[in-house]
Amino acid sequence: MPQEHYFSSEPEAKKTETQISFDVAGQNFLMAGVSGSFSATKLDPGTRVLLGHWALFPKDGNVLDLGCGWGPIGISIARLKPETKVFSIDINNRSVDQTTANAKQAGAKNLTASLAHELPEDLRFSAIWSNPPIRIGKAALHELMLTYIPRLEPLGRAYLVVQKNLGSDSLQRWLEATFPDHRVRRVGTEKTFRVIEVISPATHPSS
């Protein structure tokens, strides 16, 4: 099935679920992927690389799971770090519904899934974790970063996994140029994937 449907608000594909098992920090997770969402039948390799950095999961605070798909990133954080409050967002209704169902099955009561426009505008985050939707195009991806990176709390951290041949290095350079008061660096490389860390300054310019 073509994956362009995963960034549609209402996927056209018939809804089918696939059971997906994966491990994070020695714990097994069993979730259902759903057609019409990102990587519907398996854990995406980039997401697997990002989850391999579980030692960087925040211990508490508000956490944004940006572009949640069927929920593997946000649910992993919520279950392993129960003192966090995870907000999983997507523009895809089916993804939001599936994340909610998977979180309930996983016992992740500290996770709320919603459509992006439903996220309260005054919420700030100690961390953002994302396998961002690169295929929406550079302009739309940059707009996504411009919307959410400024919502990090002072010294908040964003972790983004991007494939090298899909523009990880150019995204890192853009982040460095666009957020000069933030610390931007690569914290992981595995196969063709890069994990980029963005740390907000101790005080925001508006402070």
Contacts in CASP RR format, 6 or more apart in sequence:
PFRMAT RR
TARGET T0000
AUTHOR 0000-0000-0000
METHOD contacts of the structure
MODEL  1
MPQEHYFSSEPEAKKTETQISFDVAGQNFLMAGVSGSFSATKLDPGTRVL
LGHWALFPKDGNVLDLGCGWGPIGISIARLKPETKVFSIDINNRSVDQTT
ANAKQAGAKNLTASLAHELPEDLRFSAIWSNPPIRIGKAALHELMLTYIP
RLEPLGRAYLVVQKNLGSDSLQRWLEATFPDHRVRRVGTEKTFRVIEVIS
PATHPSS
1 13 0 8 1.000
1 35 0 8 1.000
1 36 0 8 1.000
1 40 0 8 1.000
3 36 0 8 1.000
3 38 0 8 1.000
3 135 0 8 1.000
4 135 0 8 1.000
5 11 0 8 1.000
5 12 0 8 1.000
5 13 0 8 1.000
5 36 0 8 1.000
6 36 0 8 1.000
6 37 0 8 1.000
6 38 0 8 1.000
6 40 0 8 1.000
6 69 0 8 1.000
6 92 0 8 1.000
6 95 0 8 1.000
6 133 0 8 1.000
7 38 0 8 1.000
7 91 0 8 1.000
7 92 0 8 1.000
7 133 0 8 1.000
7 135 0 8 1.000
7 136 0 8 1.000
8 36 0 8 1.000
8 91 0 8 1.000
8 92 0 8 1.000
9 91 0 8 1.000
9 92 0 8 1.000
9 93 0 8 1.000
9 115 0 8 1.000
10 93 0 8 1.000
10 94 0 8 1.000
11 35 0 8 1.000
11 36 0 8 1.000
11 37 0 8 1.000
11 92 0 8 1.000
11 94 0 8 1.000
13 35 0 8 1.000
13 36 0 8 1.000
14 35 0 8 1.000
15 34 0 8 1.000
15 35 0 8 1.000
15 36 0 8 1.000
15 94 0 8 1.000
16 34 0 8 1.000
16 35 0 8 1.000
17 32 0 8 1.000
17 33 0 8 1.000
17 34 0 8 1.000
17 35 0 8 1.000
17 98 0 8 1.000
18 32 0 8 1.000
18 33 0 8 1.000
18 34 0 8 1.000
18 40 0 8 1.000
18 41 0 8 1.000
18 42 0 8 1.000
19 30 0 8 1.000
19 31 0 8 1.000
19 32 0 8 1.000
19 33 0 8 1.000
20 30 0 8 1.000
20 31 0 8 1.000
20 32 0 8 1.000
20 33 0 8 1.000
20 41 0 8 1.000
20 42 0 8 1.000
20 43 0 8 1.000
20 70 0 8 1.000
20 72 0 8 1.000
21 28 0 8 1.000
21 29 0 8 1.000
21 30 0 8 1.000
22 28 0 8 1.000
22 29 0 8 1.000
22 43 0 8 1.000
22 48 0 8 1.000
22 51 0 8 1.000
22 72 0 8 1.000
23 29 0 8 1.000
24 51 0 8 1.000
24 52 0 8 1.000
24 54 0 8 1.000
24 76 0 8 1.000
24 80 0 8 1.000
25 54 0 8 1.000
25 55 0 8 1.000
25 80 0 8 1.000
27 79 0 8 1.000
27 80 0 8 1.000
29 72 0 8 1.000
29 75 0 8 1.000
29 76 0 8 1.000
29 79 0 8 1.000
29 106 0 8 1.000
30 105 0 8 1.000
31 70 0 8 1.000
31 71 0 8 1.000
31 72 0 8 1.000
31 75 0 8 1.000
31 102 0 8 1.000
31 105 0 8 1.000
31 106 0 8 1.000
32 70 0 8 1.000
32 98 0 8 1.000
32 101 0 8 1.000
32 102 0 8 1.000
32 105 0 8 1.000
33 40 0 8 1.000
33 41 0 8 1.000
33 70 0 8 1.000
33 98 0 8 1.000
33 102 0 8 1.000
34 40 0 8 1.000
34 70 0 8 1.000
34 94 0 8 1.000
34 95 0 8 1.000
34 98 0 8 1.000
36 92 0 8 1.000
36 94 0 8 1.000
36 95 0 8 1.000
37 69 0 8 1.000
37 70 0 8 1.000
37 90 0 8 1.000
37 92 0 8 1.000
37 94 0 8 1.000
37 95 0 8 1.000
37 98 0 8 1.000
38 44 0 8 1.000
38 67 0 8 1.000
38 69 0 8 1.000
38 70 0 8 1.000
38 95 0 8 1.000
38 131 0 8 1.000
38 133 0 8 1.000
39 47 0 8 1.000
39 69 0 8 1.000
40 70 0 8 1.000
43 72 0 8 1.000
44 131 0 8 1.000
45 191 0 8 1.000
45 193 0 8 1.000
46 131 0 8 1.000
46 161 0 8 1.000
46 163 0 8 1.000
46 193 0 8 1.000
47 72 0 8 1.000
47 73 0 8 1.000
47 131 0 8 1.000
47 161 0 8 1.000
49 161 0 8 1.000
49 190 0 8 1.000
49 191 0 8 1.000
49 193 0 8 1.000
49 195 0 8 1.000
50 73 0 8 1.000
50 129 0 8 1.000
50 131 0 8 1.000
50 159 0 8 1.000
50 161 0 8 1.000
50 195 0 8 1.000
51 72 0 8 1.000
51 73 0 8 1.000
51 76 0 8 1.000
53 159 0 8 1.000
53 187 0 8 1.000
53 188 0 8 1.000
53 195 0 8 1.000
54 76 0 8 1.000
54 80 0 8 1.000
56 157 0 8 1.000
56 159 0 8 1.000
56 187 0 8 1.000
57 76 0 8 1.000
57 77 0 8 1.000
57 80 0 8 1.000
57 81 0 8 1.000
57 84 0 8 1.000
57 127 0 8 1.000
57 129 0 8 1.000
58 77 0 8 1.000
58 81 0 8 1.000
58 84 0 8 1.000
58 126 0 8 1.000
58 127 0 8 1.000
58 157 0 8 1.000
59 81 0 8 1.000
59 83 0 8 1.000
59 84 0 8 1.000
60 81 0 8 1.000
60 83 0 8 1.000
60 84 0 8 1.000
60 126 0 8 1.000
61 83 0 8 1.000
61 84 0 8 1.000
61 85 0 8 1.000
61 125 0 8 1.000
61 126 0 8 1.000
61 127 0 8 1.000
62 84 0 8 1.000
62 85 0 8 1.000
62 86 0 8 1.000
62 87 0 8 1.000
62 123 0 8 1.000
62 124 0 8 1.000
62 125 0 8 1.000
62 126 0 8 1.000
63 74 0 8 1.000
63 77 0 8 1.000
63 78 0 8 1.000
63 81 0 8 1.000
63 84 0 8 1.000
63 85 0 8 1.000
63 86 0 8 1.000
63 87 0 8 1.000
63 125 0 8 1.000
63 126 0 8 1.000
63 127 0 8 1.000
63 128 0 8 1.000
63 129 0 8 1.000
64 86 0 8 1.000
64 87 0 8 1.000
64 89 0 8 1.000
64 125 0 8 1.000
64 127 0 8 1.000
64 128 0 8 1.000
64 129 0 8 1.000
64 130 0 8 1.000
64 148 0 8 1.000
64 151 0 8 1.000
65 71 0 8 1.000
65 73 0 8 1.000
65 74 0 8 1.000
65 77 0 8 1.000
65 86 0 8 1.000
65 87 0 8 1.000
65 88 0 8 1.000
65 89 0 8 1.000
65 111 0 8 1.000
65 129 0 8 1.000
65 130 0 8 1.000
66 89 0 8 1.000
66 128 0 8 1.000
66 129 0 8 1.000
66 130 0 8 1.000
66 132 0 8 1.000
66 144 0 8 1.000
66 148 0 8 1.000
67 88 0 8 1.000
67 89 0 8 1.000
67 90 0 8 1.000
67 91 0 8 1.000
67 95 0 8 1.000
67 116 0 8 1.000
67 130 0 8 1.000
67 131 0 8 1.000
67 132 0 8 1.000
67 133 0 8 1.000
68 74 0 8 1.000
68 88 0 8 1.000
68 89 0 8 1.000
68 90 0 8 1.000
68 95 0 8 1.000
68 96 0 8 1.000
68 99 0 8 1.000
68 113 0 8 1.000
69 90 0 8 1.000
69 92 0 8 1.000
69 95 0 8 1.000
69 98 0 8 1.000
69 99 0 8 1.000
70 95 0 8 1.000
70 98 0 8 1.000
70 99 0 8 1.000
70 102 0 8 1.000
71 88 0 8 1.000
71 95 0 8 1.000
71 98 0 8 1.000
71 99 0 8 1.000
71 102 0 8 1.000
71 103 0 8 1.000
71 113 0 8 1.000
73 88 0 8 1.000
73 129 0 8 1.000
73 130 0 8 1.000
73 131 0 8 1.000
74 86 0 8 1.000
74 88 0 8 1.000
74 99 0 8 1.000
74 108 0 8 1.000
74 111 0 8 1.000
74 129 0 8 1.000
75 86 0 8 1.000
75 88 0 8 1.000
75 99 0 8 1.000
75 102 0 8 1.000
75 103 0 8 1.000
75 106 0 8 1.000
75 108 0 8 1.000
75 111 0 8 1.000
77 84 0 8 1.000
77 86 0 8 1.000
77 129 0 8 1.000
78 84 0 8 1.000
78 86 0 8 1.000
78 103 0 8 1.000
78 106 0 8 1.000
78 108 0 8 1.000
78 110 0 8 1.000
78 111 0 8 1.000
79 106 0 8 1.000
79 107 0 8 1.000
79 108 0 8 1.000
82 110 0 8 1.000
83 110 0 8 1.000
84 110 0 8 1.000
85 110 0 8 1.000
85 112 0 8 1.000
86 108 0 8 1.000
86 110 0 8 1.000
86 111 0 8 1.000
86 112 0 8 1.000
87 111 0 8 1.000
87 112 0 8 1.000
87 114 0 8 1.000
87 119 0 8 1.000
87 123 0 8 1.000
87 125 0 8 1.000
88 96 0 8 1.000
88 99 0 8 1.000
88 103 0 8 1.000
88 111 0 8 1.000
88 112 0 8 1.000
88 113 0 8 1.000
88 114 0 8 1.000
89 96 0 8 1.000
89 113 0 8 1.000
89 114 0 8 1.000
89 115 0 8 1.000
89 116 0 8 1.000
89 118 0 8 1.000
89 119 0 8 1.000
90 96 0 8 1.000
90 99 0 8 1.000
90 113 0 8 1.000
90 115 0 8 1.000
90 116 0 8 1.000
91 115 0 8 1.000
91 116 0 8 1.000
93 115 0 8 1.000
96 113 0 8 1.000
96 114 0 8 1.000
96 115 0 8 1.000
97 113 0 8 1.000
99 111 0 8 1.000
99 113 0 8 1.000
100 113 0 8 1.000
103 109 0 8 1.000
103 111 0 8 1.000
103 113 0 8 1.000
123 151 0 8 1.000
124 151 0 8 1.000
124 152 0 8 1.000
124 153 0 8 1.000
125 148 0 8 1.000
125 151 0 8 1.000
125 152 0 8 1.000
125 153 0 8 1.000
125 156 0 8 1.000
126 152 0 8 1.000
126 153 0 8 1.000
126 156 0 8 1.000
126 157 0 8 1.000
127 152 0 8 1.000
127 156 0 8 1.000
127 157 0 8 1.000
127 158 0 8 1.000
127 159 0 8 1.000
128 148 0 8 1.000
128 149 0 8 1.000
128 151 0 8 1.000
128 152 0 8 1.000
128 157 0 8 1.000
128 158 0 8 1.000
128 159 0 8 1.000
128 160 0 8 1.000
129 158 0 8 1.000
129 159 0 8 1.000
130 158 0 8 1.000
130 159 0 8 1.000
130 160 0 8 1.000
130 161 0 8 1.000
131 160 0 8 1.000
131 161 0 8 1.000
132 141 0 8 1.000
132 144 0 8 1.000
132 145 0 8 1.000
132 160 0 8 1.000
132 162 0 8 1.000
133 141 0 8 1.000
133 144 0 8 1.000
134 141 0 8 1.000
134 162 0 8 1.000
134 163 0 8 1.000
134 166 0 8 1.000
134 167 0 8 1.000
135 166 0 8 1.000
136 144 0 8 1.000
141 171 0 8 1.000
142 174 0 8 1.000
142 178 0 8 1.000
145 174 0 8 1.000
145 175 0 8 1.000
145 178 0 8 1.000
146 178 0 8 1.000
148 158 0 8 1.000
149 158 0 8 1.000
149 175 0 8 1.000
149 179 0 8 1.000
149 182 0 8 1.000
149 198 0 8 1.000
149 200 0 8 1.000
150 204 0 8 1.000
152 158 0 8 1.000
152 198 0 8 1.000
152 200 0 8 1.000
153 200 0 8 1.000
154 200 0 8 1.000
154 201 0 8 1.000
154 202 0 8 1.000
154 203 0 8 1.000
154 204 0 8 1.000
154 207 0 8 1.000
155 199 0 8 1.000
155 200 0 8 1.000
155 201 0 8 1.000
155 202 0 8 1.000
156 199 0 8 1.000
156 200 0 8 1.000
157 197 0 8 1.000
157 198 0 8 1.000
157 199 0 8 1.000
157 200 0 8 1.000
158 196 0 8 1.000
158 197 0 8 1.000
158 198 0 8 1.000
158 199 0 8 1.000
159 187 0 8 1.000
159 195 0 8 1.000
159 196 0 8 1.000
159 197 0 8 1.000
159 198 0 8 1.000
160 171 0 8 1.000
160 195 0 8 1.000
160 196 0 8 1.000
160 198 0 8 1.000
161 193 0 8 1.000
161 194 0 8 1.000
161 195 0 8 1.000
161 196 0 8 1.000
162 168 0 8 1.000
162 171 0 8 1.000
162 193 0 8 1.000
162 194 0 8 1.000
162 196 0 8 1.000
163 192 0 8 1.000
163 193 0 8 1.000
163 194 0 8 1.000
164 192 0 8 1.000
164 193 0 8 1.000
164 194 0 8 1.000
165 192 0 8 1.000
168 193 0 8 1.000
168 194 0 8 1.000
168 196 0 8 1.000
169 194 0 8 1.000
171 196 0 8 1.000
172 184 0 8 1.000
172 186 0 8 1.000
172 194 0 8 1.000
172 196 0 8 1.000
175 182 0 8 1.000
175 184 0 8 1.000
175 196 0 8 1.000
175 198 0 8 1.000
176 184 0 8 1.000
179 198 0 8 1.000
181 200 0 8 1.000
181 201 0 8 1.000
181 205 0 8 1.000
182 198 0 8 1.000
182 199 0 8 1.000
182 200 0 8 1.000
182 201 0 8 1.000
183 197 0 8 1.000
183 198 0 8 1.000
183 199 0 8 1.000
184 196 0 8 1.000
184 197 0 8 1.000
184 198 0 8 1.000
184 199 0 8 1.000
185 196 0 8 1.000
185 197 0 8 1.000
186 194 0 8 1.000
186 195 0 8 1.000
186 196 0 8 1.000
186 197 0 8 1.000
187 195 0 8 1.000
187 196 0 8 1.000
187 197 0 8 1.000
188 194 0 8 1.000
188 195 0 8 1.000
189 195 0 8 1.000
END
